[in-house]
Amino acid sequence: MTAQPPTDAPKPPNTIKLDGREIPFEPGDTIIRAAHRVGIDIPHYCWHPGLSVAANCRMCLVELPPPPGRAAMKLDVLQWDPAIKDYRPASKPKLQPACQQACAPGMEVLSEKSEHVHKARAQVQELLLLNHPVDCPICDQAGECRLQDYWLEHQRSGKRMRQEIVHKPKAVSFGPTIVYDAERCIVCTRCVRVMEEVAKDPVLDQRERGNLKEIVVSPGRQLDNNYTLMAEHVCPVGALTSKDFRFKARVWFLRSARTVCQGCSTGCNAFLDFDPRDNTPYRHRPRENAKVNQYWMCDHGMLSYKWSVEGRLLEPKGAADVDGAIEAAASALAGHEGKASKVAIVLSAQHSLEDNWALYTLGKTYLGVETFYVTGKPLGEADGVLMSEDRNPNTAGVMKLCEGTPPRPLAELLKNADKFDFVIALGAHVEVAAAELAALKGKRVVTVAAWEGPLTSVAKVALPASSWAEADGTFVNKQGMAQASERALVARGSAQPGWMLIGKLGRALGYATSWKKLSEVRRAMAGAEPAEQSKAVQAAPTAGGAP
């Protein structure tokens, strides 16, 4: 008797054959989605994995050979015959858009291995470029434009049309963030769909038909919501440009670091694009992560790259250089020994887990402090899409770090300020009115901060910390996911990583805060309590998606 496989054995995946290669697909997959999942590019303009299917660009056409014994579906066409210098009747297979065609087990698909597909894609390219302006030297999309890329891959022929092109509106302001050039637009409708399906604000639409068609804003409206820059981000050509990035940099000079958005506690995965020649950041872009932000970011987060260089504390306060400031900070904290109840430790939901761990360890392990406080930017308004009301990237990280003894809000410290003589704080932002910090005047306040702010203004000594873009760090989002953020920029001024400055301060106070490398900090964090924090830190380097 033949042995039967166990009923719980995994079923073999359904597959299609794409250019002779077997690739798996999931129920509901289209051909292009199955190919995209395994890293095969089928040329496309209008399709986007996070949007509904429009199937209007026709660049993703593929050939579906019929199963054995079945005739292929043919189309009658007229084909130019150079021998007779006239058109003659012919036929060709009916091609299907890969973005719309559902997968079926055993389906055979021809993409790169079909002469009919190659010809169709070249014709689609030629049609799209008939009225397209040849303004690549001044177009912001140059270097990452699919029209350029696909012309090289699928066309490589000059324009045959000799008539004047159709002229359309140029440099139209759609709102506070976006400029539209209708002559470059291929009307793929990605921007229309992202406003309707992601931003939930269907403010964009199409008008006219054929080569007169263009994108317009609803009458009486502007393109003005929390996701306007996503319209520019999904545009495959240079039709929509960001006023913030427009004419500022050429993309081939930029490099990208995998970062975590600092705009709120959602912790969107991002790329920070910067020019290494002058150490300047130019833009933030979404980085795909299905569990966090999928393919999107809000405008607030997209523009948060500016915080890496704006409003910075670049030189120490209270001394001429960092070494002198460390000595001055140690002097300001002189006499704290044996007075743990007189020392207040303020953690920051704005700084990385490593920075907070260093200060927490200094306070708890070496100073004997039992009560901790936390501060950060005040709450904002959630939008029900991505933006969280918590405007700090690491609130959950601080809470996990202090698990068992939850940190108290800064307002409670200010209310009981007369009980403390010494304050060691991380960060500069506070969620209370700056005037309330008057309660700390007269106290021996030492601050480690990346930015100027209320806490640095009341500090006797302020040490300049690297910003999130100038140091590797870990941030825990509101879901409790630890995510690694890579260093992009060289630290400005005298700034150093916050954990390094705190280690130096601890050693100046006579404690064995011996960490001098990030790897040492992370190893210590992985071996520290609570256990949940160890798991989070170990998982951090693997968080995020690929470029």
N, C-alpha and C positions, 0 to 999 in steps of 0.2 A: 504494500500500500504506500502510495506517495505521501511523504510528509507534507503537511499543510503549514504555510508560514503563519506565525502568530498574528492574531487579529490586530494587535497594536503596532505591527511593523510599519515603518514609514513608507508611504507610497512614493514610487518614483515620480519625479517632477514631470509635468507636461512640458514638451519642448516643441520648438519650431526650428526649421533649418534655414538659417540666414546666410546666403552666399556659401552654402555647403557646411556651415558651422552650426552644430547643435547648441541652441541656447534655451534655457528654461524660461517659463513665463508663469505668472500667477493669475488666478481667475480674475477676469475683467481687464487684463492687460491688453494694450494695443501693441502693434509691432514696434513702434518707436520707443515706447516705454520699456518693453522687454530688452530692446537693444541698449537703451540708455543705462539700464540697471547693470549690465555687464560691461559697460565702457565702450560700446560701439556707437560711433556717431553717424546717424542718418541726417543728412543736411536738412535744416529747417529754419524758418524765421518765426512763424506765428505760434508754433507749439512751445509750451513751457510746462515742465512737470508739475508746477503748482497751480496751473490755471486750467479752465475748461478748454475743450477742443474747438478751434475755429475752422481749421482745414481750409484756409483761404489763400495761403501763399503758394501751395502746390510744389514746394521745393522738396518735400519728402516723398515724392512719388516712387513707388516700387512696383516690380512686376511679380505677379503671382501665377507661376506656371500651373496648369490644371493637373489634377491627379491622373494617373494612367487610365486611358479609356474614355476620358472626357475631353471635349473640344474646348479650346481656349476662347475666351470672349474677345472678339475682334472689333475694331472700329474702322469704318471706311473713311479714307482720307485721300486728299490730292497731294501728290508728291512731285517736286520739281525734277524733271529729267533733263540734264544738260545736253544729252545727245540730240533730243528733238527740240530743245529750248522751249519746253512747254510743260504743263502739269499733266500727270497721268494718274488714273485711279490706282490706289494701293490700299493696303490694310496694315494695321499694327495692333499689338495687344493693348487692351484697356488697362492702363496703370491705375493703381489705387494709392491714396494718401496713407502713409504709414502711421500718421498720428490718429487716424480715424478707424483704420481697419483692425478689428479685434483678432487676437491670436486664436488659433485652433490647433489641437494636437496633430502633429505630423505635417503642418502647413509648410510649404516651401516658399521662400521669399528670395527674390533676386534684387540686390541693391547695386553694389559696385560691379557685379558680374553681368549686368544687362546693358547691351548697347542701346536699347530703347530708353532705359532709365537715364543713361548718360546724355542722350540727345535731348530728352525732355528737360532735364535739369539745366542744360546749357540754354535751352529756349526760354525757360522761366527766368534765368538770370538776365538774358538779353532783354526780355520784356520789362523786367523790373528796372533795368538801367537805361531804358530808352529816354526817359524824361528826367533822369537823375542828374543833378548838377555835378560837374567834375571839380568839386571844391575840397578835395581831400587834404590839400596842404593847410587849410585853415579850419577843417572840421575837427571838433574835439573827439570824435569817435575814431579817428585815424589811429591805426595800431591795434584796435580791438573791434573792428567793424566786420560783420559777417558778409557784407557785400564785397569788401575787399578780399576776404579769405576765400569765399566761394567763387569769385571770379577767377582766382588763380587755380582753384581745384576743379571747377566744372565748366569753365567757359573759355577763357584765354583768347577771345576774339574781339575785334573792334566793333564799334557801333555801325550798323548798316544804314540807320535812318539819317537822312540828310536834312530833314525839316527842322525848323526851330522847335525847341522843346516847349512843353507846357509850363508856363510860369505860375507860381503860387505864392501865397504870403510867406515872408521870411522874417525871422527874429520876432515872432509874436510872443508877447509875455502872457503866459497862461495864469500867472499868479505870482506870489512872492518868491517862489523857488525855481520855476521851470520856464524855459524859453523853447518855442516850437518853430521849426523850419519845415513848412509843408512840402517844399520841393524835394527834400531828402526822404520824406516819409513814404514807406512802402505799404502803409495801411494794414499792418499785420494785426492790429487791434489788441495787442498785448496790453497797452496802457489803458484802453477802455475796460478790459476785463480785470486788470489788477485794481482799478478803482472800484469796480462793482463788486468783485468777489473777495478782495482782501480788505480794502479800506471801508467797504460797505457804504460808499458814497459815489453813486453812478453819475459823476459830474462830466465825464467825457463821452463823446459819441462821434459818429461819422456823418458827413453830408456829401451830396452829389454822388455820381457813379463813375465807374471806369477810371480813366486817367485824370479825371477832375476831382476825384474823391480826396478828402482831407479830414483830419481830426479837429473837432471843435469843442469848446467848453459850453455847457448849458447856458442859455440866455440868463443874464442877471447874476451869474455865478463866477467865481474864480476857482482855479485848482488850488484849494487851500484847506488841507486836512492834515492829519498826522502821518500820512503815507505818500505824499506827493513825490518824494524823491524815488519811490519805488517805480513810478511811471518812467522815469529816466533810466533807472537801473535795468528794467526789462527790455528797453528799446534796443533792438538788434543793430540799428543803424544810428545815424547822428541826428535824427529828427527832433528828439527831446534832449535838451542839455540842461545841466544844473547851473544855476546862476552862481552857486558857490564855487564850483570847480571850473567853470567855463573859461577857457583861454589861460589857465594857470600853469599847466604842465602837460608834457607829452608822456603818454603812458609807457613808452619803451624805456624811459629813464627811471621809472618807478620800480620799487621793490615792495613786496607784500609780507607782512607778519601776521600770524594767526593770533587774533586778540579776542577779548571778551568785552562787549559793549559796556560802558560805564554809566549809561543813562538811567538804568533802573534795575530792579532786582530780578527781572526776567533773564538777564544774562545772555542776550543774543550773541551767537557766534559771529565773528566778523573778520574781515581783512583790513588792516591798516596799511594804506598805500603811502609810501614816503620816498623822497629822493635822497639817496645816501650821499650824494655829492655835497649837499648843503644841510643835511640832517633836518629836513622839513617835511612834516606830514601834510598830505593833500586831501585825503578823503578816507571815509569808512565805507566798506561794502559788506553786505550780508555774506556769511559763510554757512553753507547748508548744514543744518542739524535737525533731523526730523523730530527729535524729542524736545527741542527748545523753541526754535524760531522758524523751522522749515526753511524757506528761501528768503525770508523777509526781515526788514528792520524798519523802525519808525524814523521819521525825520529827526526827532530829538536825539536818537542814538546815532544816526548817520552823521550828524554835525558835532557829536561829542568828541570827535578826534581833536578838535581845537583845544580842548581842555588839557591836552598833553603838553602844550607850550604856553597857554595863556594863564595869566594870574599866578604865575609860579613864584615860590620862594626859592631863589637860586643861590643866595648867600646867607650865611648864618646871622642870626640876630643876637647881639650880646658879646660878640668877639669878632676878630678880624678874619679868622679862617676856621675851618671845621675842627681842627685839633684844639685850637684855643677855645672854641665853643663847647667842646666836650669837657674840657677842664673847668670852664665857667659853669656848665650844667652840674658837674660833680660838686663844685663849691656851693652852688645854690641849694643842693640837696644835702649838704653837710648837716649832721645832727639827726638824720632820719633813723639811725640805728636804734633798734628796740622800740620804735614808735610806729609800728605797722598801722595802728588805728588812725594815725595822723597823716597817712599817705593815701592819696586818691589816684587810682589808675583809670585813665579814660581811653578806651579802645575806639576804633573808627570803622564804621561800616563802609567808608570810602576806600580804605586801604586794603591791600591784599591779605590773604590768610597768613602768609609768612611774616609780614610786618606785625600783625596782631598777635601771632603766636610768640614772637620775640618779646613784645611788651608784656603779654600775659605771663610768660615764663619768668621774666625779670620781677614782676610784681608778686606772683604767687610763690614761686620757688625760692627766690632770694630775699625779697623784702618781707615776705610773710603776709601780704595783703589778702584779705578774704572777700572783700566787696569791690566789685568792678563796675564801671560806668561805660556807656557807649553813646556815641553821637554820630552825626552825619547830616546830610542835607534833609530839609523838612519834606514832609509828604506832599505829593502832587495829586493829580487826578488820573485815574485809570481810564483806559479807553475801550476795554472789552476785547481788544485784538491782541496786542503785544505789550503795550505800555502799562507798567504796574504803578500803583500809587506810591510805592516805596522807591524813591529816587536814588537809592544806594545799591551798589553792585554786590556787597558782601555782608549784608545784615545777617543772613542765615549762617554764614561762616563764623561770625562773632558769637552767635547764639550757640552753635555747636561747640565752639572752642571753650565756652564757659558753661557747658552743660553741667547741671548740678547746682551751680551758683549763677543763675541768669544775671547778666549785667543790667544795671538800672539806668534809667534815662538821665541825661545830663541835668535836666531840671531838678532832679532830686539832689544831686550834688550841690547845685547852686543854692538850693533851699537850706542845706545843712553845711554851707561852706565854713562856718565858724568852727566846725569840728576838725578841720584839716589845716595843716601847715604846709604840706607839700603836695603838688599835683604834677604827675607825669602824663602827658596827653599825646595821642597819635592823631594826626590830621588837623585841619583848620576849620572845616565846616561844622556848623552847629544847627540844630533844629529849633533853637530858641532865639528870641530877639537878642541882638548883639549887646544891647544895653544891659541885659540881665547878667552879663559876664562881669559887671562891676563888682559882683560878690567875690570874685577871685583876686581883685586888686589887693596887694599887700601879701598875697600868698607867694610861695616860691614855686612858680609855674615853669616847667620845662616842656617844650613841645617839639615833636618830630613831625614835620609836615611837608607835603609836596607843593602846597599852594599857600598864598597869603590869605588870611581870613581872620575871623573874630578871635580864634584861639591863639594865633600867632601875635595878635595885637596886645594881648594881656600877658604874654609870656616874658619872663626875664631872659630866657635863652630859647631860641628857636633853631633847630637843626634842619637843614634843607634835604628833604628826601626825594628820591627819584619818583617821577610820575609812573603811572601804570604802563605807559608806552616806553619807558626807559629801563624797565626791569622785568624779568620773568616773574610771574606771580600766579597765585591760585585764587579764584573767586567762586564762592558757593552761591548758587542762585536760589530763588524762592522755592524751587522744587527739591532743594537739598543736593543738587548735582554739583560736584567740584569740577571746575573747568580751568584748564591751564591757559594763560595768556602769555604770548611770547614778547620778548623785548624787540622793539623796532628801532628806536632812536638811541643815539649816544647821549648820555646824561648831560644836561646843560648846567652851566655855572659850576658850583661846588656840590651839586646834588649827588647823593649816594643812596643805595637802597635802604629803606627804612629799617629793615631787620639788621643791617650792618651797623647803622648808627646806634641802634639800641644795644647791640652787642658791645660796641666801643664804650658806650655810656656805662653799661654794667661793669665792664673791666675797670673803668676809671673809678667806680665806686668800690672796687675791691672784690667783685664777684666773678665766678668762673663762667661767664657768658662767652664761651670759647668759640662760638661759630663764626667763621670768616668766609665761608662759601655757601652758596644757595643749596648745594647738595648736602652739606652738613645740617643745615636747617631742616631740610625735608626729611632726612634720615631721623633726626630727633623728633620731628612731628609724627612720623610714622610709628615711632616707638612710644609715643606719649598717649595718655588717656585724654578723652574717651576713645574707645575702640572704633566707634563710628567715624571719628575724625581721621583715624589712621586709614580706614578704607577709602575715605573721600580723597585724601592726599595721594594715595597710591593710584587711584583711578584718574587723577587729574591730567596727566600727560596724554591720555588717550582720548580726551574729550574733543568733540568737534569734527568737522568734515574736511574734505580735501579741496584744494583750489579748483 
